């Protein structure tokens, strides 16, 4: 029988404000952070 565990993982959302004072998200930076997280999790599993 397998046991399934859950772990809460948080990622940051990076943004700046443009000249019109609207949020502009750094989607590429967030994408890279997510890819790094997936690689880290792959190396921890066995």
N, C-alpha and C positions, 0 to 999 in steps of 0.2 A: 504494500500500500504506500502510495506517495503522499507526502505532506506538502501542502502548498502554503507558502508564507508570503506576506505582503510587506513592502517597505516603501515609505513615502520618500519621494525624490523631488527636489525643487530645482527649477531652472530659472535663471534671470531673464528678464526682458529688457534689452538695451534700447534706449531711444534718446533722441535729442529734440530740441524744438527748432523749427525752421523760422524763417523771417516773419511768417504770418502767425507765429506762436501756436502752431499745430504740431502734435507729436509725430515724429518720423522714426519708425522702428528700424533697428539694424537687423534685418531678417537674415542676412548672410552670417553675421556673428552668432546669432541664436542657432542657426542651422549647424554651424561648425561646433558649437558647444554640445548640441544634441548628438552629433556624430561622435564626438570625443566620449560622451557618456556611454553610448552604445558599445564602443570599442572597449572601454573600461569594464563594462558588464560582461562582455564576451570573454575577456581574459580571466574574470573571476569565477565563471561557471566551469563545471567539470562534469 
